[in-house]
Amino acid sequence: MWYRPLVDRTAEDQPVIAALTTLVDEHSRWGFWLCYDRLRVLGHPWNWKRVYRVYCALRLNLKRRGKKRLPTRPRVPLEAPAILNHRRDGPHTFVLSWCVGIAVLGLQGNMTGKPAVNEVGAFGPVPCDHADRLERSLR
């Protein structure tokens, strides 16, 4: 009664069909919006709804990619220490490596990140007395 009869728009849509098929032939993994943006850059004045209607009519819409799943790993029980509050690598490992790192890098005691100057006036590593005390206590 108040509806419009269906119109065959293939004749009107021939330029859109030709442009879309050439784009999809060159770039098969491009989705709709990349194709539409490229058509606009090329100077075509078509409305996105018209281009999308033709795009879907040509069945160019791509399936979404599935999530890449990692293979399942065998379940292994967690390792528990034999004694409570006991670490495998010892309690002083972090402090020792931190102090040795300071000595190797040659940083000042105030941790400004500037290299220290030794007595001669040349840049070089500064010994860290904390590392020496820790090494002596661990012996």
Secondary structure, DSSP 8 states (H G I E B T S, - for coil): --S------TTTTHHHHHHHHHHHHH-TT--HHHHHHHHHHTT----HHHHHHHHHHTT----------------------SSTT--TT-TTHHHHHHHHHHHHHTB-TT--S-B-B-TTS-B-----HHHHHHHHHH-
